[in-house]
């Protein structure tokens, strides 16, 4: 019935276009053939008829219509619908894959330790389950270092023999939790997983576990990488070309985190890993990370890297804070030093800057502007062509 009504509508349109009776009869025969031979949407058929009529002119269209036009329309429409279907499938698959990655990286299934509404267990049972899973999955090897918010160990995946880094975060060092599927998660773990989803310049977290007195974060261990602090201590000031390569990656990373609504808040040489051979970098330690905001009234991280505005008015904004922190890293790489006065504020070493070109010095001037509003942005640094 809908097809019949559609064909009546087609005839009305044809009449409005003042086609002759002969032309109308040809249209009717074409529509009848389309109705019998295909299930093509008549609305699309009507559109194609008028498009082809305009394209060929009446004589050419009349000569080719009876033998060729309906199959051509049918073929074209079926091909169009096929492409549309494939495109929709690709979009669906891409969206589904992206959603699956998001769910995988931000949460674990019940086998990995999460509780669902249908299968809830007590916190004590969850901790015991996590301990069994961890013992089955990983071997802890040697202590690497102690940081302000945890202890890092080398480890290995028992089944794959892949090296990993295991960070133990004492509960007493955790100041903020996030809820993920009804389980409290340290904000460090939450933001690390979220950041790794947003940027490839973040060390990949693999899993996390809860213990009675701590949480455990398992991360990839990158072969050949050292932290930028050790790199700078060994090499001192390095050439500007190398710094630009490093800066480009760091700025890209921070911009990607910003788009994901994350502010690291403790960017410094000790929280950046670098491969000395390739100059590839990775950002680590999200213990101070928070949601990006235009107004922080408290500072986090290392005081010697806090921007000048915090010492003046105890206020911070995410973008100027991040730019200042990036500038600190660049300054260390370019000059080999980072000095602060008795109040903790950064003090530039103009003697060490003598070897830098004027363009670089001008960039540093804009990065370390005392006014956060006029301070250069990450986007402006990229647009400047310096890195």
N, C-alpha and C positions, 0 to 999 in steps of 0.2 A: 504493500500500500504506500509506504513512504516513497518508493521509487516512482510509482504512478503519479503521485502528486508533484514530484520533482520534475517529471517530464511535462506535466501541464504548465508548471512554472516556466520551463524552458520555452514552450510554445508562446506563452505570454510575452516573454522577453524578445523572442523572434518577431512577433507581431509588432511590438513597440519599435523594433528596429526597421519596420516597414519592408520586410523581405517578401518576395513574391510567393504565390501559392506553390510554385515549383520548388523554390528554395525551402519552404516549410516542409514539403513532402520529403525532400532529401534529408532534412534534419530529423524528421520523424523516423525514416528508415534507419538512419545512423543510430538514433537513440534506441530503437527496437533491437538492433543488432547488438548494441552494447549491453542492453538489458539481458539478452539471451546468453551472450558469450562471456560476460564478465560480471563481477560484483563491484566494479569501479564506482566510487561515490559519484552520483549524478551531479552534485554541485561542482565537483572538480571537473567532470566531463563537460558541463556547460561552459565553465571558464576556458577549458582547452579549445572548445569549438570556436569561441569568439576570438581567442588568441590566434588560432590557425587561420581563421577567416581573414583577420587583419593582416596576417603575414603573407598569405598567398594571393590575396585579391579574390574576387568572386570567381572568375573563369578558371584560374588554376585550382582553386579549392574545389569547385564543382567537378572538375575532371578527375581529381585524385580522391575525392571523398568516398565514393561508393566502394572502391576496391581497397583503398589504403588507409583512410583516415581513422576509422575505428580501431583497427589493430595497432596503428601508430599511437593513438591516444592511450589505448590500453597498455601498450608496452612502456610508454613514457611514464604514465602514472604508476604502474607497478614498479618500475625502476626507481621512481621518486620515493614511493612508499618504502621500498626495500632499503634505500640509502637512509631514509629517515629512521627506519627501525634499527638499522645497524648503528647509526649515530646515537640514538637513544640508549641502545644497549651498551655502547662504549662509555657514554656519560654515566650510565647507571653503574657499570663495573668500576669505573674510576672513582666514583663517589663512594661506592661500597668498599673498595679497597682502602681509600683514604680514611673512611669511618672505622674500618677494621683496624687499621694501623693506630688510629687515635685511641680506640678502646684498648688495644693491646698495650700501648705504651703508657697509658694513663691508669690502667687497672689490670689486675690479674684475675683469672677465672677462679672458680672455687678450688680447683686442684692446686693453684698457686698461692692460696691463702686467703682469698677474699670470701666474705660471707654474703650470701644472698638472702633475700627476704624469705625464700622458701626453705632455706637450710641454714638457719642461724645457729651459731655455737657461742659458748661463753668466751670472754677474753682469755681466761686461763687455758681453755682448750685450744684457742687459736694460737696462743704463744707456744704451747707444746707442739702443735702441728707445724708451726714455722720452724721450730728447732729441729724437728725430725727432717723436714724438707731440706733445710740448709746443710745438715750433716750428710745427707744423702747426695747432695748436689755438688758441694764445694769442699776443697781442702784448704785450710789456712796454712800459710808457709811462714814468712818472716815479717816482723814489724818494719814498715818503711819509715814512718815519721809520725809525730804528734802535732796536730794543728790545734787552733783555738777551740774548735768545736768537735773534735773527734780524733780517733787513732786510725791510721791507715796501715793495712797489711797487704802483702803480696799473697796471691792465692791461685788456685787452679780449678777449672771445671773438671770434675772427676770423669765424666763420660766423654768429653771431647778433648781433654788435655789443654784446652785454651787457657792462657794466662789471664788472670783478672786482678782487679784491685778491690779490696774489701774494706769498707769504712765503717767503723763502729762509732755510733753517735750516742753518748750517754744521755739518759733522760734528763739529767740535771742541766745539760747544755741546750735543751730544746726550749725555745721561748714561744713558739707558735705551732699550732697544728692545723691541718686542713682535713676536711671530711671527704673521703672517697668511698662510696658504696657503704656508708654507715660505719666506716673504720677510721679512727684518727690517724693521720699520717703526718710526720714532721714536715713543716713547710719546705725544708731543704730538699727532701725527697720529692715532694709534690712539684716544686718548681724545676728541679733538675729534669724530671721526666718530661714536663711540659716544654722546657727549653730545648731539649734534644729533639722533640717533635718539630719545633719551629726552626732549628738551625743545624746544619751539618758541622758547624764549627764548635759544637759542644761535645764533650766526651760522652759516649753513649752509656746510659745506665742500663743494667741488665735485669735487676730484680731487687726486691727489698724484703726484709724479714723483721719481725718484732720479737724482742726478748724481754725478760722481766725487767732488766735494768737499762736496756738500750735498744736502739734500732740498728739494723745492719743494711747498708747500701752496697750492692755489688755493681762494679763498673768494668768496662773494657780496659785492658792494659795495652797501651800503644807501644809497639817496639820502636826503639830509637828516639823517643821523645824525652825531653828533660824540661824542667820548669824554667821559665824565662829569667827568674832570679839567678839560677845557677849559670845559665847561658850568658847573662850580662856580666856576672862576676868573672867568668872565664875570658870573655872577649872584650869587655869594656865597651867603649863607644864603637858602633859599627857604621858602615857607609850608608848614606841616605837612600840609595836604591833598595838596599835590603830592608831598611825601616819602612819604606813605602809599601813593599810587598806584605810585610807583617801588618802594617796599619790598615791596609785595604781589607784584609780578612777580619781584623778585629772590629772595624767599623761596620762591615756587612753583618757580622754576627750580632752586634748590639742593635742594629736597625731591625733585624729579624726578630730579636727578642722583644723589642719595643712594639712591633706590629702584633705580637702575641700577648701584649699587655704585661710584660715582665721587665723588671729593673733589677739587674744583678746586685748593685750597690756595694760591691767590693772588688772592682776590677783593679788588679795590680799585677806586677810581674810574677809574684808567687802563685797566682791563680790562672796562669796561662802556661800551657805546655807548648813546646816548639820542637820540631824536627830540625836539627842544625843543618842537615844535608839539603832538605827541600824547602825549609822555612815555613812549612805548614804549621798552623797553630790550632789548639783546642782550648776552649774555656772550661774551667772546673770550679768546684766549690760554690754551691748555691745556698750556703748557710745563712747568708744575709739577704737573699733575694726577697722581693715582695712584689705586690701588684704595682704597676706603674702609676704614679700619681704626680700631680702638679704641685703638691704641697706636702712635704714631709716635715714634721716638727721635731723629729729625733733622727740622729745619724746612726748608721750601722757601718760595720767594717773597720778599716784601719784609719785612725785619726790623722796620720801624716798624709793621707791621700784625700782628706775631705776638702771640698772647695772653699774658697775664702768667704763666701756668703754665709756659710754656717757659723763661722766664728764671729761674724758681724751681727747677724740677726736671728740665728738659730732656725733658719728656714732653708729647705732644699726643694728643688724640682728635678724630676727624673732626667730630662734631656740635658740641662746644663751640668748636672752631677755626673752623668755618664761621659759627656764630652771632656770634662775636667779630668776624670779618671783615665780616659784614653790618652789625653795629653800627658799625664804623668808617665804612662808606659812609653810613649814616644820620646819623652824627654830623657828618660833613663837610657833608652837605646841610642839616642843621638849624642848625648853628652857623657854618658857613663856615670852620672850621679843624680841624686835627688836629695835636696837639703831642706830642712824646715827650721824655723826660728824657735825660740823658747815657748811661744804660744802654740806651736804646732803648725803654723801656716807655712806654706811652700815658699822657698826663697830661690829665685833663679840665679844660676851661676853664669853671668854674662861673659866671663873669661872663657868658660868651656864652650860658649856659643860662637866664639870667633871663627870657628872652622865651618860653620853652617852658612849656606847661601841665604841671601836676603829674603827670598821667597819663603823659605822654611821658617826663618825667624819671624816673618810677618804672620805666618800661620800660627806659630806658638803664641804670639801676642794676642791673636783673636781667640785662641783656645783658653788662655789664662786671663781673659778679660775679667776684672773684678765685678763687673755688672753682669749677672746671669742672663738678663734680658737681651743684652747686646752680644753675648757670647756666640761664637759661630756654632751652627748646628751640624749634626752628622751628615745630613743631606748636603749641606753647603761644602763640607770638607770633600765629599765625594765629587761634587760638581766642580770643585776648583781644579781638578785634574792632578792634584798632588799625589794621590794614591789610587 
